[in-house]
Amino acid sequence: MELLTILSISLYCLALLLLKRAITRRGQQCYMLHYACFKPPEGRRLDTKKGADIVLRNKNLGLDEYRYLLKTIVSSGIGENTYCPKIVLEGRENTATLSDAHTEMDEIMFGTLDELFQKSGVLPQEIDILVVNISLLSTVPSLTSRIVNRYKMREDVRVYNITGMGCSASIIGVNLLEQLFQIHKNMYAILLSTECMGSYWYCGKERPFMLSNVLFRAGGCSMLFTNKPSLKHQALIKLRCLVRTHHGASDEAYECCYQMEDDEGYPGFRLTKYLTKAAAIIFEENLKVFVPKVLPIRELIRYFIVSQVKILWNKFGNSKLEGLGTGLNFKSGIQHFCIHPGGKAVVDGAGKGLQLSDYDMEPSRMTLHRWGNTSAAGFWYVLGYMEAKKRLKKGDKIMMISFGAGFKCNNCLWEVMRDMEDRNVWDDCIDDYPPRMVVNPFREQFEWIQDEIVGFIRINHDDLRACIIKS
């Protein structure tokens, strides 16, 4: 009798879900027509030598900090071909100005927008909606106004400036466009995602703050969207589903990614050890809503059963990303997985939780290796990898998974509208990925720092720096 009740409830829920899906599909669609990722000049590449020079400039660091940084860099999953903000390479991170921030943003914003307008053939004056998301920088006039002024857009263009949303801001921007498209018909919209890194480079010595310098790199992306039915066949992808979850009410989750000053007054971005646990908890909550919307009916019944098992399992304290997808076959309704390349631990944890193969996780891992964490723009570099590898075929589904400060988890599902084969921003290196063997050059050159004997030798900061430079 109890089993019959469960089945009856399941069938009732499925009927409501199918009805909701049918109603949703009748509304205005959100199509992405083009996208352009930013590739900085080659002189900005952060190789091993330049990385060591930046670390050694910080006179606040000693042997313990060098060891921590080496361990963190080696395990970060980031390679030698990422890009660093100009003012950091020039050694001016301690004296960054508002003008420096504007220069950094102008290069990314205008560079990607110029390419986007050239690719699409759409004129700036045809744009109806403009959304810009940059978490750490808020200026007056806004950056959206800066773009409107540069391209002389129409006086009735609708502009939205999103700040403080972290790495998941791109998905929030897409959600905003999705809602606006339900109200306004036949619109062109631009979403621009980037981050201002140079002016917020951490110059202190506290470990929770130092991690951001290891992970975050320069990058950005501009995207062109529309809800015009006549452009459906020109679209690259179409939004099918988007679910947002916010755990800001939890103090631990709220504080795990936090912009603040350290005890010595150095401003930075603090990442605590609770971050991966916060990600696991909120990811599970998000999937409870997301999964029934995207997986086939045969998987939904299994999901219902598994969710009941997990309720019992969680009573015993399980809260790891690796255990989230037990019993669920995500590939039954999704072909590609775009995990935000924020860091190796989160990428690997989410991949294991969804029971993904190395092939599934390759795009996110290789994006992290080649470009680093480019904040909210990271998704689109992952998408670019999939396209450059000619993986994306018409009808395929792509799941985007994101975590952001606050603490937020925003996931969405896209449908590929036509075969995608552009080599895009990956053009000069896609044939080199994935490498047969990923060798971390920092380990090769600086492993001696971890030798115990170094800790027993009395050596001053200048002598230690000289040894590192020679190596």
N, C-alpha and C positions, 0 to 999 in steps of 0.2 A: 504493500500500500504506500509506503514511504517512497519507494522507487517510482511508482506511478505518479505521485505528487510532484517529484523532482522533474520527471519527464514532461509533465503537463506545464509546469512553470517554464521550462526550457523552451517548449514549443511556442508558448505565448510570447515569450521574449523575442524569439526568432521572428515571429509574425510582425511584431511591432518594429523590429529592426529592418525587415525587408520593406515595410511600408515607408519607414523614414528614409531609407535609401532611395526609393522611387520618387518621393517628394523632393528630396535634395537634388536629384539629377535634373529636375525640371527648371531649376533656378539658373541664374547667370553663371557661366563657367569662368574659370581663371586659367588662362593660357600663358605660357612663357614663350616668347617669340625668339629672343636672342639673349646672350649673356657675354660679358667681356671681363675676364680676370686680369688683374694688374700684374705685370712683370717688371720689377725694378731694374735699373741699369746694372750691368754686370759688375761694376765697381762696388756695388753694395753687398756683394756676396760675403757671408760671414764664415770664412774658412777657419781652420784650427788656429792659425797664427793670429788672425784678427780677433778671434774670440779670446785667446789668451791675453792679448794686449789690453782688451777692454776690462777683463777681470783684474789684471795687474795694476791698472790705473786706480783702482779703489784701495786707498791706503788703510781703510778700515778692516780689511781682510787679513787673516793670518793662516797658519797651517791648517787648523781645524776647518776653516771656511773653504780653503782650497780643496781639501779632501772631500768635503760635502758636495761642492760644485762638480768635482770630477765624477763622483759617484752618480750624481743626478744627471749630468750630461750624458754619461755613458748609457744610462738606463732610460733616457728620454725618448729614444726612437728617432731623434732628429739628426740629419746628416750635415755635410759641409756646404750645401748649396742653397741654404736659406738666405734671406735678405734682411739686413739690419737698417734701421733708420739712419739717415745721413748724419744727423747731429751727434749720434752715438759714435759712429765711425770717426768723426772729426774730433771726438773727445770733449764735446760741449754738453754732455748730458746733465752736468751739474748747474749749467747756466742757461737752460732752455728758456726761450721767450715765446710769447704768443705769436709773434711773427714766424718763428720756427714751426710752430704747430700748424699755422695756416699754410706755410710752404709745403709741409709734409702732406697735408690733406689735399691741397690743390693738385699736386702731382698725381695722386691716386684718383681723385674724383674726376678731374678733367681728362686724364689719360684714358680711363675706362669709358667715360661718356663719349669722348670723341670717337673711340673705336666702335661703341655701340651704335651711334648714329650712322657711322659709315657702313657698318655691317647691315643694318636693317633698312636703310634708306628713309627712315622716319625722321622728320625735321623736329628740332627742339620746340618749335611753335605748335606742333601737333600733340604735345604731351598734355594730358588732362590732370594727372596725379603724379606727385613727386614725393617719395618717402626716402629719408636718409637715416640710417642708424649708425651712430658712433657713440660708444658707451662713455668714454673718458673725457670727451671734449664737447663743451657747450658754449657757443660764442654768441655775441650780439653784434650785428644781425646773425641770424642762424645760418648754418651751412646750406640749408635748402635755399635761403635767400641769396646766398653767394652763387649758387648754381643758376638760379633764375636770372640773376644779373649778368652772369657770364654769357649765357645763351639767349638772353633777351626773350624769355618765355612769355606766354600770354598773361594778361592781368588776372584772368579767372582760373589760373592753374591752382589746384588744391595741393598744399604742401604740408608735410608732417615730419617733424624732427624727433627721432627716438633716441634717448640717451639712457645710460645706466642699466641696460638690459643684458649685458655680457654676451657670451658666445652664442646664445640662442636667439639673438635679436633679429637675425634674418628671417627666421620662421615667424616671429611676431610681426615683422613687416609684411610677410606674405598673408598672414591672417588679417591684417588691416586692409590690404588690397581686396582680399576675398569678400570682406564685409562691405566695402565701398562699391564693389562690382555688383552687389545685390541691389544697391540703390540707384546707381548711375549706369546707364547702358552705353554701349559703343565707346568705351574709354580706352585710351592708351595710358599706361602707368609705368613709371620707372622706380625701381627699388635699388638703392645704393648701400652696400654694406662694407664697412672698413673699420679701422681703429687707429687712434693716435698713440703710437708707441714711444716715439722719441722723447716727448716732453714728460713722460711718466716713467722713465727708466729709473729703477731703484738703485740708490747709491749707498745704502747702509749695509749691515752685516747680519741681520736677523734672518734665519733660514726660511720661515714661512713666506717672507717677502722675496727672497732671492730666487725662488722657483719660477716666478713670472718672467724674470730675465732669461731663464734657460728655455722656456717654452714659447714665448710670444715672439712673432716676427712680422715684418712689414708685408702687407698684402691688402687686397680689396677687390670688389666685384660690382659691376653695374648690370642690371637685368631689365629687360623690356617685357612688360605684361600687357595683356588685353583681354577684354570679354566680348570682342566683336565676333559674332558667329561666322562672318564672312572670311575671317582669318584663321579659322580652325585648322585648315589643311596646311597652313604655313607654320603652325606652332611646333615647338620641340617637345614640350611636355605639358600636361594638364593636371591641375590639382584635383585630387579625388577625395582627400580626407585630411583634416588637421585637428590635433588635440593638444590643448595646453593645460599644464598642471603647475600649481604654485604652492610651495611649502614655506612661504615667508613667515607664517605663524610660528614655526619652530625656531627657537633661538639658535640652536646648533646649526641648522640648515641655513638660516639667514646670515650667520657670521662666518661660514666656511669659505666664502669668496668675498673679501671686504676691502674696499679702498680706504686707506687710513695712513696715519703717520706711525712710525715705530717709536720705541722708547727714547730715541735720540733725536726725534723730530724729522727723520727722513721720510718723505711721502712714498707710498708704494701700494702694491696690491697684494694682500695677504691671502694665501691659500693654506687652509688647515688640513690636518690629517683626517678630519671628519668628512672631507669632500666625497671620497669614494663611497662611504656609507650613505651619505645624503643622496648621492646619485642612484644607488641601488634602491633605496626606499621610494623615491619619487618616480623612478622608472617603472617600478611595479605598479604604482598607483595609476600612472598614465596608460600602461598597457591594458589595464582592466577596462578602460574605456575605448582605447584604440583598437585592440585586437578584434572585438566583435564587429567593428565597422569595416575591417579590411580582409579578414580571412574567410574562406568558403564556409558554407553551412556545416559541412561535415567536421570542420575543425572547431566550430563554435560549441558544439555539444561537448567535445573533448576539453575545450577551454573551461566550460562551466564546472566540469568534474575536477580538473586540475586546480582551479581557483579555490574549491572547497578544501582540497588537500593542502594547499599552501597556507590557508588560514590556520589550520592545525599546526603546520610546520613552523609558521612564524611565531607561534606561542612559545617555541623553544629557542627563540632569539636569532633565527636565520635572517640575515640582511646583507647578502652578498650579491653583486651583479651576476656572478657566475651561475647562480642557481635559479635565475628568474624564468627561464624558458622551458623548464622541465615539462615534458609531455606535449609541448606545442610544436607543430611543424610550420614555422613561419614561411618556409619556401613553398607551401601549398598555395599561397596567394601573392607572394612577393618574390621577384627574381633578383633584385639588387638592393644592397644595404649601404647607405651612406651615413656612417657614424661620424659625428663631428670629430675632426683630428685635433682634439684639445690636449691630449697626452696619452702616452702608451698605456697607462694603467686603466684609464676609462675606456679606451678603444678596445683593449683586450677583454676587459670585464664585460662590456656590453656584448661583444661578439660571442663570448662563451655563454652568456645568459640566453642569447637567441639561438645557440647551438649552430653557429656559423662556421664554415670551413675557412681555411687559409685563403682560398680563392675569393670568397665573399668579403673577407676583411682586407684583402690586398689594396683596394683603392684608398681606403682611409689610412692604412699604414704607410703606403708609399707617398701619400700627400703629406703626412706628418714628416716623413724623412726628407722630402724635397723642399717643402715650403714652410714647415713648422706650424705652429698654431697661429693662424691669421685671424683669430677671433671669429666674428660672425660670418666672415667671408669664406671660411674654411670649407663649407658644404660645396661650394661651387667649383673649387679646385678638385674636390673628390669627383663631382659630376664630370668635370673636364677630363679626368683620368679615365673614367668609364667610357666617355665618348671617344677619346683618342685611341683607346684600345678596341674600339668598335664592338663594345659589349651591348650597347643599347639598341634594341630592335623594337619596331612598332608593336604596341600592345603590352610591352613589359611594364612591370610596376617597380617603382623605386621608393624605398622607405628611408626617410631622413630622420636621424636621431640626434637630439641636441640637449645639452645641459647648460644652464647659465646662472649667473649670480642672482641671488634673491631668496630662495633657491628655486630654479625653474627647470622643468623638463617639457620640451615642445617637440612633438613628433608629427610628421606628415607623410602622406603617400601621393606619389605622382604617377601618372600614366604616360608612357612614351608615345608620342603621336606619329612619329616617323623614324626610320632608321637614322641614327646619329653617328657621323663619322669624321667630324672636324677635329683636327689635331690641336687646335686652340693654343692655350698658353703652354701646353706640354710639348709643343712641336719639336723643340730642339733636344729633348731628352727622353721622350716616351719610349724609344726603342731600347733604352738602357734599363728600363724597369720591367719587372722587379729584378734587382741585382742578384746574381747567384749567391753572393755572400756579402752580408752587411758588416763591414769592419769599421769600428768607431775609431777615428784618428786620435781623439783625445786620450783613449786608453793606451794606444801605442806609444804616444809621446810623453805622457805624464803619469803613467802607472807607478813610477818610482815614488811619487808623493805618498802613496799608501804604505810604503815600506815602514815597518815599525821603528827601524833604526833612525829614521829621519826625525821622529818625535823625541828621541833621546839626545839629539845633538842640539846644542844651543846655537841658534842661528837667527840673526836679525832679519827684519822684513826685507831690507834692500838686498841682502845676500841671497835670501830665498827667491826673490824676484829674479835675480841674475841667473840662478840655477835653472829656473823655469824657462827663461828666455833662451838660454843656451840649448835646452833640450828641444 
